[in-house]
């Protein structure tokens, strides 16, 4: 259940929270923020899903 909770948090933080609010909360600006958002939206969910599927086997 923990990977599913982590996946839900990553998806919510990446796609549902306003960008301005998230940028202020984490304190990143410019290229660092853009890289963070790409990792949060695409890399993190793929990694969590991979861990979840690996543990099912």
KOLRO-453008 format. One record per residue: residue number from 1; z, y negated, x negated of N, C-alpha, C in turn. Coordinates in steps of 0.02 Angstrom, whole numbers. Example, Ala and Ser with C-alpha at 12.3 -4.5 7.8 and 13.67 -1.06 7.14 Angstrom:
2
seq; n_c3; n_c2; n_c1; ca_c3; ca_c2; ca_c1; c_c3; c_c2; c_c1
1; 390; 284; -660; 390; 225; -615; 390; 165; -660
2; 354; 112; -642; 357; 53; -684; 394; -2; -645
END
This chain:
57
seq; n_c3; n_c2; n_c1; ca_c3; ca_c2; ca_c1; c_c3; c_c2; c_c1
1; 0; 60; -41; 0; 0; 0; 0; -63; -43
2; 27; -60; -104; 29; -119; -145; -41; -145; -164
3; -89; -101; -180; -156; -128; -194; -188; -162; -133
4; -174; -138; -74; -201; -170; -14; -169; -239; -3
5; -106; -244; -16; -72; -309; -11; -99; -358; -63
6; -109; -334; -124; -138; -377; -176; -209; -398; -159
7; -247; -353; -131; -315; -369; -110; -315; -422; -55
8; -270; -415; -8; -265; -464; 47; -246; -533; 20
9; -199; -536; -27; -178; -599; -55; -235; -631; -95
10; -270; -591; -134; -326; -618; -175; -381; -644; -130
11; -398; -608; -77; -450; -631; -32; -429; -694; 5
12; -367; -697; 26; -343; -756; 61; -342; -816; 15
13; -317; -808; -45; -313; -864; -92; -383; -887; -114
14; -429; -841; -120; -496; -859; -142; -541; -888; -88
15; -533; -865; -28; -581; -884; 24; -551; -927; 80
16; -487; -923; 95; -460; -957; 153; -423; -1022; 137
17; -393; -1027; 78; -355; -1087; 61; -403; -1143; 41
18; -388; -1204; 61; -430; -1261; 43; -433; -1269; -33
19; -491; -1286; -58; -501; -1292; -131; -458; -1347; -161
20; -452; -1404; -127; -413; -1459; -154; -339; -1440; -162
21; -314; -1407; -111; -244; -1387; -113; -230; -1336; -167
22; -276; -1289; -176; -267; -1238; -228; -273; -1269; -297
23; -319; -1315; -306; -328; -1348; -371; -265; -1387; -390
24; -235; -1420; -342; -173; -1457; -355; -116; -1410; -371
25; -112; -1355; -335; -56; -1308; -345; -58; -1275; -414
26; -117; -1256; -438; -120; -1221; -502; -130; -1269; -561
27; -151; -1330; -548; -157; -1381; -600; -217; -1373; -646
28; -270; -1341; -623; -330; -1335; -663; -382; -1385; -640
29; -424; -1407; -688; -477; -1455; -671; -541; -1435; -707
30; -597; -1453; -678; -662; -1444; -711; -682; -1371; -717
31; -705; -1353; -777; -731; -1286; -790; -679; -1232; -784
32; -617; -1247; -801; -564; -1198; -795; -552; -1177; -723
33; -556; -1226; -679; -546; -1212; -608; -603; -1171; -580
34; -665; -1187; -600; -723; -1150; -576; -720; -1077; -600
35; -702; -1066; -662; -695; -998; -688; -640; -961; -651
36; -585; -994; -638; -530; -963; -602; -552; -942; -532
37; -591; -984; -498; -613; -968; -431; -662; -909; -431
38; -706; -905; -480; -753; -848; -483; -714; -784; -494
39; -665; -786; -539; -624; -727; -551; -585; -708; -490
40; -555; -758; -456; -514; -745; -397; -555; -718; -339
41; -616; -744; -329; -657; -723; -272; -693; -657; -282
42; -714; -642; -343; -758; -585; -353; -729; -531; -399
43; -702; -550; -456; -679; -500; -505; -614; -467; -482
44; -567; -507; -459; -502; -479; -439; -508; -430; -380
45; -543; -446; -326; -549; -397; -272; -585; -333; -294
46; -636; -339; -337; -670; -279; -361; -624; -236; -403
47; -584; -267; -445; -536; -230; -486; -483; -196; -444
48; -456; -231; -396; -405; -202; -352; -433; -145; -311
49; -494; -153; -285; -526; -100; -248; -538; -39; -292
50; -557; -50; -355; -567; 5; -401; -502; 42; -414
51; -448; 7; -423; -383; 40; -434; -364; 79; -371
52; -374; 50; -313; -357; 84; -250; -398; 148; -243
53; -463; 144; -254; -505; 204; -248; -489; 256; -300
54; -473; 235; -361; -455; 282; -414; -391; 320; -394
55; -344; 287; -363; -282; 320; -343; -290; 366; -283
56; -344; 358; -245; -357; 403; -189; -383; 470; -213
57; -416; 471; -270; -447; 533; -294; -395; 579; -325
END
